[in-house]
Amino acid sequence: MGGSFVGVLVELVVAGLLLVTIIYCVGLNRKLERLRADETEMKELVTDLIDATAKADKAIQTLKSSASEWDRALGSRMRHAEKLTGALHDQTDAAEMVLDRLKQICAAARDASDTQHATLTPLRSDKRDPADVAAARKRLGLGGLRFSNDEGRAA
């Protein structure tokens, strides 16, 4: 009797282990089925990712070419603006010089008028003697425009 009890006990342990193995295999089979289903989803995901990457690469290339064109256009406009700025500065400087000369001419004319009023009483106060204006211009170094009779009077 002792031998048959041990045999039954061994067979029960083997049967229990077989039952555990069957249950483990069923669970493993379910996991494999889910993995196979996920594999097809993963393939679709990878395909979509490849397509998205290709589209993004194309968009990046388009942006790079657009940025390059914009850079060239902006550079051209900047160079043109710099030229215009330089010309504007030159014109502003020239205008300031003309304004300074006009101020000097007006001051000289005022001085000449004041001295003329102090010494002489002119017939008409709105007329300036061309010789006085020419002399004032000559003193200021602005003698580019001369009256025809400046040579004889201004000495």
C-alpha positions as CSV (number, residue, x, y, z in Angstrom):
1,M,0.0,0.0,0.0
2,G,2.8,2.4,0.7
3,G,4.0,2.1,-2.9
4,S,0.7,2.8,-4.5
5,F,0.1,5.8,-2.4
6,V,3.4,7.4,-3.4
7,G,2.6,6.6,-7.1
8,V,-0.8,8.3,-6.8
9,L,0.8,11.3,-5.0
10,V,3.4,11.6,-7.8
11,E,0.7,11.4,-10.4
12,L,-1.4,14.0,-8.6
13,V,1.6,16.4,-8.5
14,V,2.3,15.7,-12.2
15,A,-1.4,16.3,-13.0
16,G,-1.2,19.6,-11.0
17,L,1.9,20.7,-12.8
18,L,0.2,19.8,-16.1
19,L,-2.8,21.9,-15.1
20,V,-0.6,24.8,-14.2
21,T,1.3,24.4,-17.5
22,I,-2.0,24.4,-19.4
23,I,-3.2,27.5,-17.6
24,Y,0.1,29.3,-18.3
25,C,0.0,28.3,-22.0
26,V,-3.6,29.6,-22.3
27,G,-2.5,33.0,-20.8
28,L,0.7,33.0,-22.9
29,N,-1.5,32.3,-26.0
30,R,-3.7,35.3,-25.2
31,K,-0.7,37.5,-24.8
32,L,0.7,36.3,-28.1
33,E,-2.6,37.1,-29.9
34,R,-2.6,40.6,-28.4
35,L,1.0,41.0,-29.5
36,R,0.2,39.9,-33.0
37,A,-2.7,42.4,-33.1
38,D,-0.4,45.1,-31.8
39,E,2.1,44.1,-34.4
40,T,-0.3,45.0,-37.2
41,E,-1.1,48.2,-35.4
42,M,2.6,48.9,-34.9
43,K,3.2,48.3,-38.7
44,E,0.5,50.8,-39.5
45,L,1.9,53.2,-36.9
46,V,5.4,52.9,-38.4
47,T,4.0,53.4,-41.9
48,D,2.1,56.5,-40.8
49,L,5.3,57.8,-39.0
50,I,7.4,57.3,-42.2
51,D,4.8,59.2,-44.2
52,A,4.6,62.0,-41.6
53,T,8.5,62.2,-41.6
54,A,8.6,62.4,-45.4
55,K,6.0,65.2,-45.4
56,A,7.8,67.1,-42.6
57,D,11.1,66.8,-44.5
58,K,9.5,68.2,-47.6
59,A,8.0,71.0,-45.6
60,I,11.4,71.8,-44.1
61,Q,13.0,71.9,-47.5
62,T,10.3,74.3,-48.7
63,L,10.8,76.5,-45.6
64,K,14.5,76.5,-46.2
65,S,14.1,77.6,-49.8
66,S,11.6,80.3,-48.8
67,A,13.8,81.5,-46.0
68,S,16.7,81.7,-48.4
69,E,14.6,83.7,-50.9
70,W,13.4,86.0,-48.1
71,D,17.0,86.5,-46.9
72,R,18.1,87.5,-50.4
73,A,15.1,89.9,-50.8
74,L,15.7,91.4,-47.4
75,G,19.4,91.8,-48.0
76,S,18.7,93.6,-51.3
77,R,16.2,95.9,-49.6
78,M,18.6,96.6,-46.7
79,R,21.3,97.6,-49.1
80,H,18.9,99.8,-51.0
81,A,17.8,101.4,-47.7
82,E,21.4,101.9,-46.6
83,K,22.1,103.7,-49.9
84,L,19.0,105.9,-49.5
85,T,20.0,106.6,-45.9
86,G,23.4,107.7,-47.0
87,A,21.9,110.0,-49.7
88,L,19.4,111.4,-47.2
89,H,22.2,112.1,-44.7
90,D,24.2,113.9,-47.5
91,Q,21.1,115.9,-48.5
92,T,20.4,116.8,-44.9
93,D,24.0,117.9,-44.4
94,A,23.9,120.0,-47.6
95,A,20.6,121.5,-46.4
96,E,22.1,122.4,-43.1
97,M,25.0,124.1,-44.8
98,V,22.6,126.1,-47.0
99,L,20.6,127.0,-44.0
100,D,23.8,128.2,-42.1
101,R,24.8,130.2,-45.2
102,L,21.4,131.8,-45.4
103,K,21.6,132.7,-41.7
104,Q,25.0,134.3,-42.3
105,I,23.7,136.2,-45.3
106,C,20.7,137.4,-43.4
107,A,22.8,138.4,-40.5
108,A,25.2,140.2,-42.8
109,A,22.3,141.9,-44.6
110,R,20.9,142.9,-41.3
111,D,24.2,144.3,-40.2
112,A,24.6,146.2,-43.5
113,S,21.1,147.5,-43.2
114,D,21.7,148.6,-39.6
115,T,24.8,150.5,-40.5
116,Q,23.2,151.9,-43.6
117,H,20.2,153.1,-41.5
118,A,22.6,154.6,-38.9
119,T,24.6,156.6,-41.5
120,L,22.2,157.1,-44.4
121,T,18.5,157.4,-44.7
122,P,17.6,155.3,-47.7
123,L,14.8,156.5,-50.1
124,R,13.1,153.1,-49.9
125,S,13.7,150.8,-46.9
126,D,12.6,147.6,-48.8
127,K,15.5,147.9,-51.3
128,R,19.0,146.6,-50.6
129,D,22.0,147.9,-52.3
130,P,23.5,145.1,-54.4
131,A,27.0,146.3,-53.6
132,D,26.3,145.9,-49.8
133,V,24.9,142.4,-50.3
134,A,27.9,141.5,-52.5
135,A,30.3,142.9,-49.9
136,A,28.6,140.9,-47.2
137,R,28.8,137.8,-49.3
138,K,32.4,138.4,-50.0
139,R,33.2,138.8,-46.3
140,L,31.4,135.5,-45.6
141,G,33.1,133.6,-48.4
142,L,29.9,133.1,-50.3
143,G,30.7,135.1,-53.4
144,G,29.6,132.5,-55.9
145,L,26.8,134.7,-57.2
146,R,28.0,138.2,-58.0
147,F,26.3,141.2,-59.3
148,S,27.6,142.8,-62.5
149,N,28.8,145.9,-60.8
150,D,30.3,144.2,-57.7
151,E,33.8,144.5,-59.1
152,G,33.9,148.2,-59.1
153,R,32.2,148.9,-55.8
154,A,33.4,146.2,-53.4
155,A,37.1,146.9,-52.7
